Amino acid sequence: MLDRINFGELKLQMAKNPEISIIIPVYNVEKYLQKCIESILKQTFQDFEIICIDDGSTDKSLEILEQYTQTDKRFVVIHQKHQGAGDTRNRGIQEAKGKYIQFLDADDYFDPLMLEELYNHAEKFNADLVVCSARKVDENGKIIESGNPLWPINLDKVPLEKPFSRKDFPNDIFSLFCVVPWNKLYLKRLITENNIKFQNISSSNDVAFGHIVQACAERIIVFNQELINYRYNRAGSIQKSRAGETINIIKAGLCLEQYLIHHNLYDELGQSCKEILKNHIRAGISLCNNEEYTKFVGEVKKMFPEDWQKYSSELKKDITPEFLNKFIGEKKVVLWGASLFLRSLLKDEKERNPNILGIIDRNTALQGTSLGNYEIYAPEALEELKPDAVISTIYNDNEAAYYSLQEYLSQNFPNIVLLDNIFINPAIPRNYCPYCDNTAVFNAMGSREHARCPICNSVERHRFLYFVYQIMITKSKIKQKVLHTAPEKSINKYFKDRTDIDYNCIDLNPRYKYAPECQKMDILNLQYPDNVFDYIISNHVLEHIEDEKRFFSELLRVLKPTGKIILSVPYFIDTEVTFEDSSITTPEKRKKFYGQSDHVRKYGRDIFARLAKYGKVTRIDRDFMPKHLVDEMALSYCSNVSDAVIIMEKE
């Protein structure tokens, strides 16, 4: 818990430079506006200005705002013709004088500690973006969702109370927390210096803005405290009406893509951009009726006449109550997740299916309520319900959600079967990941289709190494001590799951949520005695290390005399001799000459002979892999790059 600033009864009257500028778009919200503003005035933190922009309201909203300007000089009220929430927030940014900016919605209301907690976190961690959690309430303020582990913060992925940035999560940065603007405190400089603006579209105008902020922020802090009461699905809200405007999600995705390209971030975040766009499309489709969906598909085909089918898996909408009933058959099942998809599906259900025992959801506010004809239960209710099987109804990111549910059931309810993922189109190629022991539709990585496992994020080289580890590090009755540098998620789990392994992992800046055991350590100065480890695993680390000799000297020092280093390094098959130049030090030049901005040399075909001067080298080729898996997991990244997999031993 952070130390609390005691502001007491302090009332600042329009400070020259307020710490926080609160920007509130106002449009026909007279019913909710007073409660919103009063909840701000009751904040324990009082050093703020309130910029209320009336966006052409036709009710008494403007009149209410003007009453507050008579008694509190911190209010700035601007009246304009109706332009939409995006342009309205952009106007607020221009007017803001504060060090920080917060965007609030006029129909929501806030806990008294909201500003203080956000501000304290920003100052303590020197953060340029701070994110808190929220609860959903209905029009009357009744809580309808609280403790949701996936919204607005993805608690399964995001690190709490620790600074991070896109560099720590290049594949997940856009899925760590929701892009809604109102649960965040922004350093104003973050927005202005990166020229980040809201789109002028009627819905989803905050999507590109939110993701661009995620990409640009150098220090992000997330804490799990529900400080905002978000009025969900109220009559007249943008969220309520956006079902017919799902095409705006595509426009937002294109805006994000163009920003990343223009600011040289697409190479780093392009794949993450594609994946989050797919999830946004899925969410939007969940809100569409059949007529709206048909219109949406037509618009997508117009926008992408050549390659609209790249979204084909997201554009499928053929699961009906009849399909679900046929899928269930005579089995007694529960549905997992009171998702938007399920809400839409059950609207079309004509009668209750007696074989559906209920719905399971981790959202505590939903438990005990009903959806359609079915009651919603906590996961623990599986013990009492005793279904034959579970069906996952989570549409967004369904592959990863399906695997997580599979893990949960195997650990807690091994007798309950998880039925096949109903969202998978059997026509789309599926691949096998040995780390997950699961078959899934793999994601593309640049020009490499079906390269990345959506569950554990393994790529081809990781899956090749799985078989190397299986064969080289055989099962033993005596625990074998393994050191893993810069641990990859899939490989980390593989070694931790092996009962014959004493597993250790290190990194210069460990921020792996999946590897809390990872120790902070410089690989050039290992804090271990001599002759400790049976095996050392180091993949795609060496090309980042300037002192190659010291790298091997340290690894071999802590390796047992009979031990082995299993090393993988990218090298260029069209380059005969390794190239390095000590004068090449900037990220731009390194990318130009070495192929990546954080590499320090470009290894050529001489890599095997070059590294042999440090120890005994054995080269591992693709022939090492079981023949039936060679095609699926070939180590071909692009036309001129391959992967050197080497076993090194002491001479």
C-alpha positions as CSV (number, residue, x, y, z in Angstrom):
1,M,0.0,0.0,0.0
2,L,1.4,3.4,-1.0
3,D,1.7,6.2,1.6
4,R,-1.3,8.4,1.4
5,I,-1.0,12.1,0.8
6,N,-3.0,14.0,3.4
7,F,-4.7,16.9,1.6
8,G,-7.2,17.4,4.4
9,E,-9.7,20.2,3.5
10,L,-7.5,21.9,1.0
11,K,-9.5,23.8,-1.6
12,L,-7.3,25.1,-4.4
13,Q,-9.0,27.8,-6.5
14,M,-7.8,27.4,-10.1
15,A,-4.1,26.8,-9.5
16,K,-1.8,28.2,-12.2
17,N,-0.4,24.8,-12.8
18,P,-2.7,22.1,-11.4
19,E,-1.2,18.7,-11.1
20,I,-4.1,17.0,-12.9
21,S,-6.3,18.2,-15.7
22,I,-9.6,16.2,-15.7
23,I,-11.2,16.2,-19.2
24,I,-14.9,15.3,-19.4
25,P,-16.9,15.2,-22.7
26,V,-20.5,16.1,-21.9
27,Y,-23.4,15.2,-24.2
28,N,-27.0,14.9,-23.0
29,V,-26.2,13.4,-19.6
30,E,-28.2,15.6,-17.2
31,K,-29.5,12.5,-15.4
32,Y,-25.9,11.5,-14.3
33,L,-23.8,14.6,-14.5
34,Q,-24.3,15.9,-11.0
35,K,-23.3,12.6,-9.4
36,C,-20.2,12.4,-11.6
37,I,-19.0,15.9,-10.7
38,E,-19.8,15.6,-7.0
39,S,-17.7,12.4,-6.8
40,I,-14.8,14.4,-8.3
41,L,-15.2,17.3,-5.8
42,K,-15.2,14.8,-2.9
43,Q,-11.7,13.4,-4.0
44,T,-9.1,13.3,-1.3
45,F,-6.7,14.8,-3.9
46,Q,-7.8,18.4,-4.8
47,D,-5.0,19.8,-7.0
48,F,-6.9,19.6,-10.3
49,E,-8.8,21.5,-12.9
50,I,-12.0,20.2,-14.5
51,I,-12.3,20.8,-18.2
52,C,-15.9,20.1,-19.2
53,I,-16.6,20.3,-22.9
54,D,-20.3,20.4,-23.7
55,D,-20.6,18.8,-27.1
56,G,-23.8,20.4,-28.3
57,S,-26.1,19.0,-25.6
58,T,-29.9,19.5,-26.1
59,D,-30.8,18.8,-22.5
60,K,-29.9,20.7,-19.3
61,S,-26.2,19.5,-19.1
62,L,-24.7,22.8,-20.0
63,E,-26.9,24.6,-17.4
64,I,-25.7,22.2,-14.7
65,L,-22.1,22.8,-15.7
66,E,-22.4,26.6,-15.6
67,Q,-23.8,26.4,-12.1
68,Y,-20.5,24.8,-10.9
69,T,-18.4,27.6,-12.5
70,Q,-20.1,30.1,-10.2
71,T,-18.8,28.4,-7.1
72,D,-15.5,26.7,-8.1
73,K,-12.9,28.4,-10.3
74,R,-11.3,25.1,-11.1
75,F,-14.0,24.5,-13.6
76,V,-13.4,25.3,-17.3
77,V,-16.6,24.9,-19.4
78,I,-16.4,25.0,-23.2
79,H,-19.5,24.8,-25.4
80,Q,-19.3,23.6,-29.0
81,K,-21.4,22.1,-31.8
82,H,-21.7,18.4,-31.6
83,Q,-18.5,16.8,-32.9
84,G,-18.2,13.5,-31.0
85,A,-16.2,12.2,-28.1
86,G,-12.9,11.9,-30.0
87,D,-12.7,15.5,-31.2
88,T,-14.0,16.6,-27.8
89,R,-11.2,14.9,-25.9
90,N,-8.7,16.3,-28.3
91,R,-10.0,19.8,-27.6
92,G,-9.5,19.1,-23.9
93,I,-5.9,18.1,-24.4
94,Q,-5.2,21.5,-26.0
95,E,-6.7,23.3,-23.1
96,A,-5.1,21.2,-20.3
97,K,-2.6,22.9,-18.0
98,G,-1.8,20.0,-15.7
99,K,1.2,17.8,-15.5
100,Y,-1.1,14.8,-15.8
101,I,-4.3,14.3,-17.8
102,Q,-7.3,12.1,-16.9
103,F,-10.2,11.5,-19.2
104,L,-13.5,10.8,-17.3
105,D,-17.0,10.1,-18.7
106,A,-19.8,12.2,-17.5
107,D,-22.1,9.3,-16.7
108,D,-19.6,7.5,-14.4
109,Y,-18.8,8.2,-10.8
110,F,-15.6,7.6,-8.7
111,D,-14.3,6.5,-5.4
112,P,-12.9,9.3,-3.3
113,L,-9.4,7.9,-3.4
114,M,-9.2,7.6,-7.2
115,L,-7.1,10.7,-8.0
116,E,-4.9,10.3,-5.0
117,E,-4.1,6.6,-5.7
118,L,-3.4,7.3,-9.4
119,Y,-1.3,10.3,-8.6
120,N,0.7,8.5,-5.9
121,H,1.5,5.7,-8.2
122,A,2.6,8.0,-11.0
123,E,4.9,10.0,-8.7
124,K,6.3,7.0,-6.8
125,F,7.2,5.0,-9.9
126,N,8.0,8.0,-12.1
127,A,5.4,6.6,-14.5
128,D,4.0,8.1,-17.7
129,L,0.9,5.9,-17.6
130,V,-1.0,4.6,-14.6
131,V,-3.9,2.2,-14.8
132,C,-6.4,1.2,-12.1
133,S,-9.3,-1.3,-12.2
134,A,-13.1,-0.6,-12.3
135,R,-16.4,-2.1,-11.6
136,K,-19.5,-2.1,-13.9
137,V,-22.8,-0.6,-12.6
138,D,-26.2,-0.3,-14.2
139,E,-28.2,2.9,-14.7
140,N,-29.2,2.9,-11.0
141,G,-25.7,2.3,-9.7
142,K,-26.2,-1.4,-8.9
143,I,-23.0,-3.3,-9.3
144,I,-23.3,-5.8,-12.1
145,E,-19.6,-6.7,-12.5
146,S,-16.8,-6.7,-10.0
147,G,-13.6,-8.7,-9.7
148,N,-13.5,-9.6,-13.4
149,P,-9.9,-11.0,-13.9
150,L,-9.9,-10.1,-17.6
151,W,-11.5,-6.6,-17.6
152,P,-10.4,-3.8,-17.6
153,I,-7.1,-5.4,-16.5
154,N,-5.9,-8.8,-17.8
155,L,-4.8,-10.1,-14.4
156,D,-3.6,-13.4,-16.1
157,K,-0.9,-11.4,-17.9
158,V,-0.2,-8.0,-16.5
159,P,2.5,-7.3,-13.8
160,L,1.1,-5.4,-10.9
161,E,2.9,-2.5,-9.1
162,K,6.0,-3.0,-11.3
163,P,7.0,-0.6,-14.2
164,F,7.0,-2.1,-17.6
165,S,6.8,-1.1,-21.3
166,R,6.3,-2.6,-24.8
167,K,9.9,-3.8,-24.6
168,D,9.0,-6.2,-21.9
169,F,5.9,-7.5,-23.7
170,P,6.3,-7.1,-27.4
171,N,3.8,-9.8,-28.2
172,D,1.3,-8.9,-25.5
173,I,1.5,-5.2,-24.8
174,F,-1.9,-4.5,-26.5
175,S,-3.7,-7.2,-24.5
176,L,-2.5,-6.4,-21.0
177,F,-5.3,-4.0,-20.2
178,C,-8.4,-2.5,-21.9
179,V,-7.9,0.7,-24.0
180,V,-10.8,2.6,-22.4
181,P,-9.4,6.1,-21.5
182,W,-11.2,6.7,-18.2
183,N,-9.2,4.4,-15.8
184,K,-5.9,5.9,-16.5
185,L,-3.7,8.8,-15.5
186,Y,-1.5,10.0,-18.4
187,L,1.6,12.2,-18.2
188,K,0.6,15.0,-20.5
189,R,4.0,14.9,-22.2
190,L,3.4,11.3,-23.2
191,I,0.4,12.4,-25.3
192,T,1.7,15.7,-26.7
193,E,5.3,14.7,-27.5
194,N,4.1,11.6,-29.4
195,N,1.3,13.5,-31.1
196,I,-1.4,11.0,-30.0
197,K,-4.9,11.9,-30.8
198,F,-8.4,10.4,-30.6
199,Q,-9.9,9.5,-33.9
200,N,-12.9,11.4,-35.2
201,I,-15.2,8.4,-35.7
202,S,-18.6,7.8,-34.1
203,S,-17.5,4.7,-32.1
204,S,-14.2,3.0,-31.1
205,N,-12.6,6.5,-31.3
206,D,-10.4,5.5,-28.3
207,V,-9.1,2.2,-29.6
208,A,-6.1,3.5,-31.7
209,F,-5.4,6.2,-29.0
210,G,-5.3,3.6,-26.2
211,H,-3.0,1.2,-28.1
212,I,-0.7,4.0,-29.3
213,V,-0.3,5.1,-25.7
214,Q,0.6,1.5,-24.7
215,A,3.2,1.4,-27.5
216,C,4.8,4.8,-26.6
217,A,4.8,4.7,-22.8
218,E,8.2,4.0,-21.3
219,R,7.0,3.3,-17.8
220,I,3.6,1.8,-17.2
221,I,2.2,1.0,-13.8
222,V,-0.9,-1.1,-13.2
223,F,-2.6,-1.7,-9.8
224,N,-5.7,-3.8,-9.1
225,Q,-8.0,-1.4,-7.2
226,E,-11.5,-0.7,-8.4
227,L,-11.8,3.0,-8.1
228,I,-14.3,3.8,-10.9
229,N,-18.0,3.0,-11.3
230,Y,-18.6,2.5,-15.0
231,R,-22.2,2.7,-16.1
232,Y,-22.4,-0.2,-18.5
233,N,-24.8,-0.4,-21.5
234,R,-26.9,2.5,-20.4
235,A,-29.5,3.8,-22.9
236,G,-28.0,6.4,-25.3
237,S,-24.4,5.5,-24.6
238,I,-21.9,5.0,-27.4
239,Q,-21.1,1.5,-26.2
240,K,-24.8,0.7,-26.4
241,S,-25.2,2.0,-30.0
242,R,-21.9,0.8,-31.5
243,A,-23.2,-2.7,-32.6
244,G,-24.2,-1.2,-36.0
245,E,-20.8,0.5,-36.4
246,T,-18.4,-2.4,-36.0
247,I,-16.6,-1.3,-39.2
248,N,-15.0,1.5,-37.1
249,I,-12.9,-1.1,-35.3
250,I,-11.2,-1.8,-38.7
251,K,-10.6,1.9,-39.1
252,A,-9.1,2.1,-35.7
253,G,-6.9,-0.9,-36.5
254,L,-5.7,0.8,-39.7
255,C,-4.9,4.0,-37.7
256,L,-2.9,2.1,-35.2
257,E,-1.0,0.2,-37.9
258,Q,-0.2,3.4,-39.8
259,Y,1.1,5.1,-36.6
260,L,3.4,2.1,-35.8
261,I,4.8,2.1,-39.4
262,H,5.3,5.9,-39.4
263,H,7.1,5.8,-36.1
264,N,9.3,2.7,-36.9
265,L,7.5,0.5,-34.4
266,Y,5.8,-1.9,-36.7
267,D,8.7,-4.4,-37.0
268,E,8.5,-4.7,-33.2
269,L,4.8,-4.6,-32.6
270,G,3.2,-5.5,-35.9
271,Q,2.2,-9.0,-34.9
272,S,0.7,-7.8,-31.7
273,C,-1.2,-5.2,-33.7
274,K,-2.7,-7.9,-35.9
275,E,-3.7,-10.1,-33.0
276,I,-5.4,-7.3,-31.0
277,L,-7.3,-6.2,-34.1
278,K,-8.7,-9.7,-34.5
279,N,-9.9,-9.6,-30.9
280,H,-11.5,-6.2,-31.4
281,I,-13.3,-7.6,-34.4
282,R,-14.6,-10.5,-32.4
283,A,-15.8,-8.2,-29.7
284,G,-17.6,-6.0,-32.2
285,I,-19.2,-8.9,-34.0
286,S,-20.6,-10.1,-30.6
287,L,-22.7,-6.9,-30.5
288,C,-24.0,-7.3,-34.0
289,N,-27.4,-8.7,-35.0
290,N,-27.5,-10.7,-38.3
291,E,-28.4,-7.6,-40.4
292,E,-25.6,-5.6,-38.9
293,Y,-23.1,-8.4,-39.3
294,T,-23.9,-8.8,-43.0
295,K,-23.4,-5.1,-43.5
296,F,-20.1,-5.3,-41.6
297,V,-18.8,-8.2,-43.8
298,G,-19.7,-6.2,-46.9
299,E,-17.8,-3.2,-45.7
300,V,-14.7,-5.3,-44.9
301,K,-14.7,-6.7,-48.4
302,K,-14.8,-3.2,-49.8
303,M,-11.9,-2.1,-47.6
304,F,-9.8,-5.2,-48.3
305,P,-10.8,-6.4,-51.8
306,E,-7.6,-8.4,-52.2
307,D,-7.0,-9.9,-48.8
308,W,-10.2,-9.6,-46.7
309,Q,-10.1,-13.3,-46.1
310,K,-7.2,-12.8,-43.7
311,Y,-9.9,-12.0,-41.2
312,S,-12.0,-15.0,-42.2
313,S,-11.7,-16.8,-38.9
314,E,-13.0,-13.7,-37.1
315,L,-15.8,-13.1,-39.6
316,K,-17.4,-16.5,-39.0
317,K,-20.7,-16.2,-37.2
318,D,-22.4,-19.5,-37.7
319,I,-22.9,-20.8,-34.1
320,T,-26.6,-20.9,-33.4
321,P,-28.6,-22.3,-30.5
322,E,-29.4,-25.3,-32.8
323,F,-25.7,-25.8,-33.5
324,L,-24.9,-25.6,-29.8
325,N,-27.6,-28.2,-28.9
326,K,-26.3,-30.6,-31.6
327,F,-22.8,-30.1,-30.3
328,I,-23.8,-30.9,-26.8
329,G,-25.9,-34.0,-27.7
330,E,-26.9,-36.0,-24.6
331,K,-24.0,-34.9,-22.4
332,K,-24.7,-32.8,-19.3
333,V,-22.6,-29.7,-19.7
334,V,-21.9,-26.2,-18.2
335,L,-21.0,-23.2,-20.3
336,W,-17.8,-21.4,-19.3
337,G,-17.9,-17.6,-19.5
338,A,-20.9,-15.2,-19.5
339,S,-19.3,-13.6,-22.6
340,L,-20.7,-11.1,-25.1
341,F,-20.8,-14.0,-27.6
342,L,-22.9,-16.1,-25.2
343,R,-25.3,-13.2,-24.5
344,S,-25.9,-12.7,-28.2
345,L,-26.3,-16.5,-28.7
346,L,-28.9,-17.0,-25.9
347,K,-31.1,-14.2,-27.2
348,D,-32.0,-16.5,-30.1
349,E,-32.7,-19.5,-27.9
350,K,-36.3,-20.6,-28.2
351,E,-36.4,-22.9,-25.1
352,R,-34.1,-24.0,-22.3
353,N,-31.7,-27.0,-23.1
354,P,-32.1,-29.4,-20.1
355,N,-28.6,-30.7,-20.7
356,I,-27.1,-27.3,-20.0
357,L,-26.7,-27.2,-16.2
358,G,-25.7,-23.5,-16.0
359,I,-22.9,-21.0,-16.7
360,I,-19.6,-20.6,-14.9
361,D,-18.0,-17.2,-14.6
362,R,-15.2,-15.8,-12.5
363,N,-16.9,-12.4,-12.3
364,T,-18.2,-12.3,-8.7
365,A,-20.9,-9.7,-9.4
366,L,-22.5,-12.1,-12.0
367,Q,-22.6,-15.1,-9.7
368,G,-26.1,-15.9,-8.5
369,T,-27.7,-14.0,-11.4
370,S,-29.1,-15.4,-14.7
371,L,-28.3,-15.2,-18.3
372,G,-31.1,-16.3,-20.6
373,N,-32.6,-19.4,-19.0
374,Y,-29.5,-20.3,-17.1
375,E,-28.0,-19.4,-13.6
376,I,-24.5,-18.2,-13.3
377,Y,-22.2,-19.9,-10.8
378,A,-18.7,-19.6,-9.4
379,P,-16.1,-22.1,-10.7
380,E,-16.3,-24.0,-7.4
381,A,-19.9,-24.9,-8.2
382,L,-18.5,-27.6,-10.7
383,E,-18.1,-29.8,-7.6
384,E,-21.8,-29.7,-7.0
385,L,-23.1,-29.5,-10.5
386,K,-21.1,-32.5,-11.6
387,P,-21.3,-32.0,-15.4
388,D,-19.9,-34.5,-17.9
389,A,-18.2,-31.8,-19.8
390,V,-17.5,-28.0,-20.1
391,I,-17.8,-25.8,-23.2
392,S,-15.7,-22.7,-23.4
393,T,-17.8,-19.7,-24.7
394,I,-15.0,-17.1,-24.5
395,Y,-14.8,-15.7,-28.1
396,N,-12.0,-13.2,-27.7
397,D,-8.6,-14.8,-27.8
398,N,-10.4,-18.2,-27.7
399,E,-7.3,-20.4,-28.3
400,A,-5.4,-19.1,-25.3
401,A,-8.6,-19.0,-23.2
402,Y,-9.3,-22.6,-24.2
403,Y,-5.9,-23.8,-23.1
404,S,-6.1,-21.9,-19.8
405,L,-9.4,-23.6,-19.1
406,Q,-7.9,-26.9,-20.0
407,E,-5.1,-26.4,-17.5
408,Y,-7.6,-25.3,-14.8
409,L,-9.8,-28.4,-15.2
410,S,-6.9,-30.8,-15.3
411,Q,-5.6,-29.4,-12.0
412,N,-8.9,-29.0,-10.2
413,F,-11.5,-31.2,-11.9
414,P,-9.7,-33.9,-13.8
415,N,-12.9,-36.0,-14.2
416,I,-14.6,-33.2,-16.2
417,V,-14.0,-33.2,-20.0
418,L,-13.4,-30.0,-21.9
419,L,-15.2,-30.3,-25.2
420,D,-13.6,-29.2,-28.5
421,N,-13.2,-25.4,-29.1
422,I,-16.5,-24.5,-30.8
423,F,-14.9,-21.4,-32.5
424,I,-12.3,-23.3,-34.5
425,N,-13.0,-23.6,-38.2
426,P,-11.9,-27.1,-39.2
427,A,-10.9,-25.8,-42.6
428,I,-8.0,-23.7,-41.1
429,P,-4.7,-25.6,-40.7
430,R,-3.9,-26.6,-37.1
431,N,-0.5,-27.3,-35.7
432,Y,0.8,-29.3,-32.8
433,C,2.8,-27.7,-30.0
434,P,4.8,-30.2,-28.0
435,Y,5.2,-27.8,-25.1
436,C,1.4,-27.4,-24.7
437,D,0.6,-30.9,-26.0
438,N,-2.2,-29.2,-27.9
439,T,-3.3,-28.7,-31.4
440,A,-4.2,-25.1,-32.4
441,V,-4.4,-22.6,-35.2
442,F,-1.0,-21.0,-35.1
443,N,-0.4,-17.3,-35.6
444,A,1.6,-15.7,-38.3
445,M,4.9,-13.9,-37.7
446,G,5.6,-11.5,-40.5
447,S,5.8,-13.6,-43.7
448,R,5.9,-16.9,-41.7
449,E,2.4,-18.3,-41.5
450,H,1.4,-20.6,-38.7
451,A,4.6,-19.8,-36.8
452,R,3.7,-18.9,-33.2
453,C,1.7,-21.1,-30.8
454,P,-1.2,-18.9,-29.5
455,I,-1.1,-20.6,-26.2
456,C,2.6,-20.6,-25.1
457,N,4.0,-18.2,-27.7
458,S,6.6,-20.8,-28.8
459,V,7.9,-20.4,-32.4
460,E,9.6,-22.9,-34.7
461,R,13.0,-22.8,-33.1
462,H,11.5,-23.3,-29.6
463,R,9.7,-26.4,-30.8
464,F,12.8,-27.7,-32.5
465,L,14.6,-27.3,-29.2
466,Y,11.9,-29.2,-27.4
467,F,13.2,-32.4,-29.1
468,V,16.8,-31.4,-28.5
469,Y,16.1,-31.2,-24.8
470,Q,14.2,-34.4,-24.8
471,I,17.1,-36.3,-26.4
472,M,20.0,-34.4,-24.8
473,I,18.7,-34.0,-21.3
474,T,17.3,-37.5,-20.6
475,K,15.3,-38.3,-17.6
476,S,17.4,-39.0,-14.5
477,K,16.8,-40.4,-11.0
478,I,19.3,-37.8,-9.7
479,K,18.2,-34.2,-10.0
480,Q,20.1,-32.4,-12.8
481,K,20.9,-28.7,-12.2
482,V,19.9,-26.5,-15.1
483,L,20.6,-22.8,-15.7
484,H,18.4,-21.0,-18.2
485,T,19.3,-17.5,-19.4
486,A,16.5,-15.0,-20.6
487,P,13.8,-17.7,-20.1
488,E,11.3,-18.1,-22.9
489,K,7.8,-18.9,-21.6
490,S,7.4,-22.3,-23.3
491,I,10.9,-23.5,-22.4
492,N,10.6,-22.2,-18.8
493,K,7.4,-24.2,-18.2
494,Y,8.9,-27.3,-19.8
495,F,11.8,-27.4,-17.3
496,K,9.8,-26.4,-14.3
497,D,7.4,-29.3,-15.1
498,R,10.2,-31.8,-15.1
499,T,10.6,-33.4,-11.7
500,D,14.2,-34.5,-12.4
501,I,15.4,-30.9,-12.9
502,D,16.7,-28.4,-10.4
503,Y,15.7,-25.3,-12.5
504,N,17.4,-21.9,-12.2
505,C,16.8,-18.9,-14.5
506,I,18.4,-15.5,-14.8
507,D,18.1,-12.2,-16.7
508,L,19.7,-8.8,-16.6
509,N,16.2,-7.2,-16.2
510,P,13.8,-10.0,-15.1
511,R,10.1,-9.0,-15.7
512,Y,8.6,-12.3,-16.6
513,K,5.2,-12.8,-14.9
514,Y,5.4,-16.5,-15.9
515,A,8.8,-16.8,-14.3
516,P,8.7,-15.0,-10.9
517,E,11.6,-17.2,-9.8
518,C,13.9,-15.5,-12.4
519,Q,16.9,-13.9,-10.7
520,K,18.4,-10.5,-11.7
521,M,22.0,-11.3,-12.8
522,D,24.5,-10.2,-15.4
523,I,25.5,-13.1,-17.6
524,L,29.1,-11.7,-17.7
525,N,29.3,-11.8,-14.0
526,L,27.5,-14.9,-12.8
527,Q,26.9,-15.1,-9.0
528,Y,27.6,-18.9,-8.9
529,P,30.6,-20.9,-7.8
530,D,32.6,-23.0,-10.3
531,N,31.3,-26.3,-11.6
532,V,27.7,-26.0,-10.6
533,F,25.4,-26.8,-13.5
534,D,24.8,-30.0,-15.5
535,Y,23.2,-28.0,-18.3
536,I,23.0,-24.3,-19.4
537,I,20.3,-23.2,-21.8
538,S,20.9,-20.0,-23.7
539,N,18.9,-19.1,-26.8
540,H,19.3,-15.9,-28.9
541,V,21.3,-14.2,-26.2
542,L,24.9,-14.3,-27.6
543,E,24.1,-11.9,-30.5
544,H,23.3,-9.2,-27.9
545,I,26.5,-9.7,-25.9
546,E,29.5,-7.4,-26.9
547,D,32.1,-9.5,-25.0
548,E,31.8,-12.9,-26.6
549,K,34.9,-14.3,-24.9
550,R,33.7,-13.3,-21.4
551,F,30.2,-14.8,-22.2
552,F,31.7,-18.3,-22.8
553,S,34.3,-17.9,-20.1
554,E,31.6,-17.4,-17.4
555,L,29.2,-20.1,-18.7
556,L,32.0,-22.7,-18.9
557,R,33.2,-21.7,-15.5
558,V,29.9,-22.5,-13.8
559,L,29.4,-25.6,-15.9
560,K,30.4,-29.0,-14.4
561,P,33.3,-30.8,-16.2
562,T,30.8,-33.3,-17.6
563,G,28.1,-30.6,-18.3
564,K,26.8,-29.2,-21.6
565,I,25.7,-25.8,-22.9
566,I,22.8,-25.9,-25.3
567,L,23.0,-22.8,-27.3
568,S,21.0,-21.3,-30.2
569,V,22.1,-18.3,-32.3
570,P,20.6,-16.8,-35.5
571,Y,23.1,-16.6,-38.4
572,F,23.0,-15.5,-42.0
573,I,23.5,-18.3,-44.5
574,D,24.4,-15.9,-47.3
575,T,27.3,-14.4,-45.3
576,E,30.6,-16.4,-45.1
577,V,32.4,-14.5,-42.3
578,T,30.8,-13.0,-39.2
579,F,30.7,-9.2,-39.3
580,E,31.2,-6.9,-36.4
581,D,32.4,-3.3,-36.1
582,S,32.9,-1.6,-32.7
583,S,32.0,1.8,-34.3
584,I,28.5,0.6,-34.9
585,T,26.7,1.5,-31.7
586,T,23.4,3.2,-32.5
587,P,20.2,1.2,-32.8
588,E,19.6,2.5,-36.3
589,K,23.0,1.4,-37.5
590,R,22.9,-1.9,-35.8
591,K,19.6,-2.7,-37.5
592,K,21.1,-1.7,-40.8
593,F,24.2,-3.7,-40.5
594,Y,23.3,-6.5,-38.1
595,G,19.6,-7.0,-39.0
596,Q,18.2,-6.0,-35.5
597,S,18.6,-2.8,-33.5
598,D,19.9,-4.6,-30.3
599,H,22.3,-7.0,-32.0
600,V,26.1,-6.4,-31.8
601,R,27.3,-8.6,-34.6
602,K,26.0,-10.5,-37.7
603,Y,27.0,-14.1,-37.5
604,G,27.9,-15.8,-40.8
605,R,28.4,-19.4,-41.8
606,D,31.7,-19.5,-39.9
607,I,29.8,-19.4,-36.6
608,F,30.5,-23.1,-35.8
609,A,34.3,-22.8,-36.3
610,R,34.3,-19.4,-34.6
611,L,32.8,-20.6,-31.4
612,A,34.9,-23.8,-31.3
613,K,37.8,-21.8,-30.0
614,Y,36.0,-21.5,-26.6
615,G,35.1,-25.2,-26.1
616,K,34.2,-28.4,-27.8
617,V,31.4,-27.7,-30.3
618,T,28.8,-30.2,-31.7
619,R,26.4,-28.9,-34.3
620,I,22.8,-30.0,-34.2
621,D,21.0,-30.0,-37.6
622,R,17.4,-30.4,-38.5
623,D,18.1,-34.1,-39.2
624,F,18.2,-34.4,-35.5
625,M,14.5,-33.9,-35.3
626,P,12.0,-36.7,-35.6
627,K,11.2,-37.1,-39.3
628,H,7.5,-36.8,-39.1
629,L,7.8,-33.3,-37.6
630,V,10.5,-31.8,-39.9
631,D,8.1,-30.0,-42.3
632,E,6.0,-28.5,-39.5
633,M,8.9,-27.1,-37.5
634,A,11.5,-26.3,-40.0
635,L,13.9,-23.7,-38.9
636,S,13.5,-21.2,-41.8
637,Y,12.8,-17.7,-40.6
638,C,13.3,-16.0,-43.9
639,S,15.3,-16.6,-47.1
640,N,18.7,-15.8,-45.7
641,V,18.6,-16.5,-41.9
642,S,18.8,-19.8,-40.1
643,D,19.5,-20.9,-36.5
644,A,22.7,-22.4,-35.2
645,V,21.9,-24.9,-32.5
646,I,25.1,-25.9,-30.7
647,I,26.1,-28.2,-27.9
648,M,29.3,-26.9,-26.2
649,E,31.3,-28.8,-23.6
650,K,34.6,-28.1,-21.8
651,E,37.7,-29.2,-23.6
